[in-house]
Amino acid sequence: MAKSPVLALAVLVLSLAATSHGALQYGFYKGKCGTKDVEAIIAGVVRARFARDPTIVAALLRMQFHDCFVKGCDASILIDGPSTEKTAPPNFSVRGYDLIDQAKAAVEAACPGVVSCADIIVAATRDAVVRAGGLQYQVQMGRRDGTVSLASNVNLPSPSISVQQSIQAFQQKGLNTFDMVLLLGGHTVGITHCSFVSNRLYNFNGSGKQDPNMNVALVNALKQRCPLQSSFNNAINLDQGPSSSLRVDNSYYKQLLLNKGILPIDQALTLDWSTRWIVQLLGNSNLFPSLFNQAMVKLGSVQVLTGTQGEIRKSCRAVNKR
Ligand code: HEM
């Protein structure tokens, strides 16, 4: 349990109270696809992929974040084209589009024109999290797909943003500081690249030295992986826990408390008074799995289109022809 049970309980109540999901509904597709269970169809596709590629969890978590943060959870990230969101630099390394195509094909085969791509992203991410050791959770459905996708709309936070700037960016999406720290827990899986870390290893804030807030053993290990004069941009696990880089668990926070955060924003969470206590709470308790799920549900309700807004795309990669 948390070191301070009273604090933990207060946080839980606050976080539940802050959860608002507009017009989305649990069980939205019940009875809308004949006798077929839409969520089970999507879960089947994720299960099969996860069995051969567990990194799909990281791919989907990042995809949901990048979709929901830009014009809301409307699947605008999925649209192909010369200047769509996909083509913006922060989305260059987003993966998993093929899984969404597969899930869409499977639901279209069961009931054409019923299930939105925006819902598929959220349901598939939930299924992947559960496969990777997260707790089972219900997600609300009923999102509609957006019809606009522009690279110029992509204003995702940079990894070297300050905690206070990041808090503001999340606030603009209706997500509070606690949600932000929980959602950054998505970095419990997946990878980044040397280019995002090399300043911390060789020239922190222009000092010509390493970041004093990075564990020295980690600095040395990463210098091996990211040599100064290298033409390779190697991958690095975001969660340096020895056995948990594929698991959705609280190891990310434990690593932060050991000064083993990877991206500047990760470690910064322990350096700012407004987030440090949350890292401590999550790293030293078993609260993370259920609170992370709640934060994901909240992320999944950012600026959603519902009712008659938007459309149900035929292909997740293109808006419908008019
Ligand atoms: C201030 C907020 C955030 C920043 C600045 C940020 C930044 C980044 C960066 C720079 C990478 C590595 C990209 C690369 O090297 O190719 C990354 C990876 C990742 N991010 Fe975030 N992120 C943020 C929030 C989130 C949130 C809220 C989630 C999910 C809930 C998330 C999930 C992931 C995952 C899973 C990966 C690994 C992807 C993979 O292995 O393909 N991030 N993030």
Residues whose N, C-alpha, C, O or C-beta is under 5 A from the ligand:
A	BS01	HEM	A58 A59 L61 R62 F65 S93 P157 S158 P159 S166 L183 L184 G186 H187 V189 G190 I191 T192 H193 F196 I265
